[in-house]
Amino acid sequence: MEIHWHHAKFVDDEAKAEIEQRLHELADQGHNDLIDVRISGNPSRHKGHTKHEVKITCDARGHEIVARCSGDRLDNALHDALDSFKKQVRHMRSKQNDRHRQRRQREQMVEQEEA
C-alpha cells in the first residue's frame, strides 16, 4: 500500500507518522486489499470561515473509498476522516466476506447434491 500526502503542510511529521501507522495496521488486517491512499487537506482561506476539509481517497480491490470530513481544526478533521475511512473499509470487507461465505455455502450444497 502506498500513501500519498497532498497539500500536507497542514500536518506535522509526528501526526503523519501516526496516521500512516494506523493506515498500515488497517491494511495488515485485510492483507492486500488497500492499494493506494491519498490524503489531502484544504485549510479554509476565507475570513470568518473556520471549517477545514480533509479528504482520504483509496483505491481498493474493485472499489474506491472516499472519506471526507470538515472541522474547526485540520487535525480534528483529519482524525474524523480517518475514522470514517476505517468504518468504510470494514464495511467493504464485511460485504466481501458475506459474498464469499454465501458462495462457499452454495458450492457445498451443490457438492452434497452430487454426492
N, C-alpha and C positions, 0 to 999 in steps of 0.2 A: 504494500500500500504506500502510495506517495501522498504527501501532504504539501499543499502549496498555499502560501500566505499572499494575499493581495491587499494592498493598502494597509500594511501591517505595522505602520509606525505607531499605531494606537496601542499595541501590545508589547509589553517589555519581554525580555528574553526568558525570565523566570516563568511568566504566565504562559508563554508559548510552549516551553518545555512541559509544563503541567498539562496543558490541553493536548499536546501531541502524545504524552504518556497515556492519557485517558483514551484517546482515539486508538492507539496501538493495543491497549488492553481490550477494547471493544472488538477490534479486528481479530485479535487472537481467539476470542470466544467463538467466532464463526469461521475461523481459518482464513479462507481467501476470497470471501465474497465482496469485500470492500476493496476497490481498485484505486481510485483517485479521489482525494478530498481537497476541496478548495475552500478557503476561509477568507472572507472579505468583510471589511468594516467601513462604514460610511459615517464619520462624525458629522453631526449637524453643523451646517455652516450659516444658518440663519440666526440672526439676533433674536433672542426671546424664545427660540425653539430649543428644547432640551432633549429631544429624542435622538437617539443614535441607533443605527441599524447594523446588525451583523447577519451575514448570510453564510450558511455552510451548505455546499453542494457536493454530492458524492456520486460517482459512477459506481454502481454495484452490479454484480452479475445479473443482467436483464432488467435493471431498474435504475432510475435516477432519484436520489433522495435530496430534498431541499428543505432546510430548516432556516427560518428567518425570524428574528426577534428584534424588538426595539426596546430601548430602556433609557433612563435618565443618564446612565453612565455606560460607556462602552464595555467595560469589564463585566458589568451585570448582564448586558445584552449578550455578550459572548458566552457566558456560562448558561444563560437561559437557552440560547440557540443550541449549545452542545447537549443540554438535557433533552430538548425537543428532538434533536438528531438521534440520540441514543434510543428514545422511545420509538422513533420511526424504524430504525434498524431492527430493533427487537420485534416490532410488529411484522416487518417484512420476513424475518426469519421464522416467526411463528406460522405465518401463512405458508411458507415453503415447507416447513416441517409437516404441517397438516396435509398438504398435497402429496408429499412423499409417503406419509402414513396411509392415506387413502389408496394410493397406487399399490402399495405393498399388500393391503387388505384385499384389493381386487385380484391381484396376482395369486394370493393364497387361495382365494375362493375358486379361481379357475383351476389351480392345481388340484384342489380337493375334488372338484367335479370330474376331472380327468382320471382321478385315481379310482 
